[in-house]
Amino acid sequence: MTMTIWQFLQYWHLFSHIGSDTLPNLMDSLSLCLSNSLLFLKMSLLWLNGRIIYDMVARIAEDWNECSSNHSKMQLMISKAILSHRISKYSIGTYTVVLLLFGAGNMIVQKTMGSEQLVEEKQLIVKMKLPSEFDASPIYEIVVVTQFFVQFTLALLAGMLNALIVTLLGKASSIVKPDDRYPVHKIP
């Protein structure tokens, strides 16, 4: 529900400023809108296919139990788990660094503006059209901090979902084996 409202406010701002804003502001708005839309789509698809995800995770747990008796298979499973852990750390770290740089860039722009221009047009971290005025001092800071924490949560969620998808794809590729109906022909 929160993400739907968040997306609506972002797209409302984007479509209301599509012809009047400068190109960098439009690209800034569009990139976040599309990124959050992709995250929303991934979450929806994973939710709709929850039973398949549950079966795949159950299969992974079964494989761990089966491989505990065989040392070579256990080493293979451990190496896959370590690789998955590295990918998830890299993905989450990348999203976090990008978000921090994005927020810092916005704050630098705010500080370099003149004081009279800063009072006239305060900018939000995430460009969105809010139904009420947010220029007053305590409301503006609350909105900016809320935006930062929501974007931070969305960035972490995107990183975790990407890591989960890569892990599940790695497991799915090890489950699928060619059978006799589709012979594999080697090219010389």
C-alpha positions as CSV (number, residue, x, y, z in Angstrom):
1,M,0.0,0.0,0.0
2,T,2.8,2.4,0.9
3,M,4.7,1.7,-2.2
4,T,1.7,2.2,-4.4
5,I,1.1,5.7,-2.9
6,W,4.8,6.4,-3.2
7,Q,4.8,5.5,-6.8
8,F,1.6,7.5,-7.5
9,L,3.2,10.6,-6.0
10,Q,6.4,10.2,-8.0
11,Y,4.5,9.7,-11.3
12,W,2.2,12.6,-10.5
13,H,5.2,14.8,-10.1
14,L,6.8,13.4,-13.3
15,F,3.8,13.9,-15.5
16,S,3.0,17.3,-14.1
17,H,6.5,18.5,-14.9
18,I,7.2,16.6,-18.1
19,G,7.4,19.7,-20.4
20,S,8.4,22.4,-17.9
21,D,11.4,21.0,-16.0
22,T,14.9,20.9,-17.0
23,L,16.3,17.7,-18.4
24,P,18.4,16.7,-15.4
25,N,15.4,17.0,-13.0
26,L,13.3,15.0,-15.4
27,M,16.0,12.3,-15.7
28,D,16.4,12.3,-11.9
29,S,12.6,11.8,-11.4
30,L,12.3,9.2,-14.2
31,S,15.2,7.1,-13.0
32,L,13.8,6.7,-9.5
33,C,10.2,6.1,-10.8
34,L,11.4,3.3,-13.1
35,S,13.7,1.8,-10.5
36,N,10.9,1.7,-7.9
37,S,8.4,0.4,-10.5
38,L,10.8,-2.4,-11.3
39,L,11.1,-3.2,-7.6
40,F,7.3,-3.2,-7.3
41,L,7.0,-5.5,-10.2
42,K,9.6,-7.9,-8.8
43,M,7.8,-8.0,-5.4
44,S,4.4,-8.5,-7.0
45,L,5.7,-11.4,-9.2
46,L,7.4,-13.1,-6.2
47,W,4.3,-12.7,-4.2
48,L,2.1,-14.2,-6.9
49,N,4.5,-17.1,-7.4
50,G,5.0,-17.7,-3.6
51,R,4.3,-21.4,-3.8
52,I,7.0,-21.9,-6.5
53,I,9.5,-19.9,-4.3
54,Y,8.5,-22.0,-1.3
55,D,9.1,-25.2,-3.2
56,M,12.5,-24.1,-4.5
57,V,13.6,-23.1,-1.0
58,A,12.3,-26.5,0.4
59,R,14.3,-28.2,-2.4
60,I,17.4,-26.3,-1.4
61,A,16.9,-27.4,2.3
62,E,16.5,-31.0,1.1
63,D,19.7,-30.8,-0.9
64,W,21.6,-29.5,2.1
65,N,20.3,-32.5,4.2
66,E,21.2,-34.9,1.4
67,C,24.7,-33.5,0.9
68,S,25.6,-33.6,4.6
69,S,26.8,-37.2,4.2
70,N,29.0,-36.6,1.1
71,H,32.0,-34.4,1.7
72,S,32.6,-33.4,-2.0
73,K,28.9,-32.5,-2.5
74,M,28.9,-30.5,0.7
75,Q,31.9,-28.6,-0.4
76,L,30.1,-27.7,-3.7
77,M,27.0,-26.6,-1.7
78,I,29.2,-24.5,0.6
79,S,31.0,-22.8,-2.3
80,K,27.6,-22.0,-3.9
81,A,26.4,-20.5,-0.6
82,I,29.6,-18.4,-0.3
83,L,29.1,-17.2,-3.8
84,S,25.5,-16.3,-3.1
85,H,26.5,-14.5,0.1
86,R,29.1,-12.5,-1.8
87,I,26.7,-11.5,-4.5
88,S,24.1,-10.4,-2.0
89,K,26.7,-8.3,-0.1
90,Y,27.8,-6.7,-3.3
91,S,24.3,-6.0,-4.5
92,I,23.1,-4.5,-1.1
93,G,26.3,-2.5,-0.8
94,T,26.0,-1.1,-4.3
95,Y,22.4,0.0,-3.7
96,T,23.4,1.6,-0.3
97,V,26.3,3.5,-1.8
98,V,24.2,4.8,-4.7
99,L,21.5,5.9,-2.3
100,L,24.0,7.7,0.0
101,L,25.7,9.4,-3.0
102,F,22.2,10.4,-4.3
103,G,21.2,11.9,-1.0
104,A,24.6,13.6,-0.6
105,G,24.3,15.1,-4.1
106,N,20.9,16.5,-3.3
107,M,22.2,18.0,0.0
108,I,25.2,19.6,-1.8
109,V,22.8,21.2,-4.3
110,Q,20.7,22.5,-1.5
111,K,23.8,24.1,0.2
112,T,25.1,25.7,-2.9
113,M,21.8,27.5,-3.6
114,G,21.5,31.1,-2.5
115,S,19.7,31.6,0.8
116,E,16.8,33.5,-0.9
117,Q,16.4,30.8,-3.5
118,L,16.6,28.1,-0.9
119,V,13.6,29.6,1.0
120,E,11.6,29.9,-2.2
121,E,12.1,26.4,-3.6
122,K,13.1,23.7,-1.2
123,Q,13.7,20.4,-3.1
124,L,12.9,16.9,-1.8
125,I,15.3,14.0,-2.1
126,V,12.8,12.1,-4.1
127,K,10.9,14.4,-6.5
128,M,7.2,13.9,-5.9
129,K,4.1,16.0,-5.8
130,L,2.7,16.2,-2.3
131,P,-1.0,17.2,-1.8
132,S,-0.1,19.7,0.9
133,E,2.6,22.4,1.4
134,F,5.9,21.1,2.9
135,D,8.0,24.3,2.9
136,A,7.5,25.0,6.6
137,S,10.6,24.1,8.7
138,P,9.6,21.1,10.8
139,I,7.4,19.6,8.1
140,Y,10.1,19.8,5.4
141,E,12.7,18.1,7.6
142,I,10.2,15.3,8.5
143,V,9.4,14.7,4.9
144,V,13.0,14.6,3.8
145,V,14.0,12.2,6.6
146,T,11.0,10.0,5.8
147,Q,11.9,10.0,2.1
148,F,15.5,9.0,2.9
149,F,14.4,6.1,5.1
150,V,11.8,4.9,2.6
151,Q,14.4,5.0,-0.2
152,F,17.0,3.4,2.0
153,T,14.5,0.6,2.8
154,L,13.6,0.2,-0.9
155,A,17.3,0.1,-1.9
156,L,18.0,-2.7,0.7
157,L,14.9,-4.5,-0.5
158,A,16.0,-4.3,-4.1
159,G,19.4,-5.6,-3.2
160,M,18.0,-8.5,-1.2
161,L,15.5,-9.4,-4.0
162,N,18.2,-9.4,-6.6
163,A,20.3,-11.7,-4.4
164,L,17.4,-14.0,-3.9
165,I,16.6,-14.1,-7.6
166,V,20.3,-14.9,-8.4
167,T,20.3,-17.6,-5.7
168,L,17.1,-19.2,-7.0
169,L,18.3,-19.0,-10.6
170,G,21.6,-20.7,-9.6
171,K,19.6,-23.4,-7.9
172,A,17.2,-23.8,-10.8
173,S,20.1,-24.1,-13.2
174,S,21.5,-27.0,-11.2
175,I,18.2,-28.8,-11.0
176,V,17.4,-28.6,-14.7
177,K,19.3,-31.3,-16.6
178,P,19.1,-32.2,-20.2
179,D,17.2,-35.4,-20.8
180,D,16.9,-37.8,-23.7
181,R,14.1,-35.9,-25.5
182,Y,16.4,-32.9,-26.1
183,P,19.9,-34.3,-26.8
184,V,22.8,-32.0,-26.5
185,H,24.9,-31.8,-29.6
186,K,28.4,-30.5,-29.3
187,I,29.7,-28.3,-32.0
188,P,33.1,-29.2,-33.3
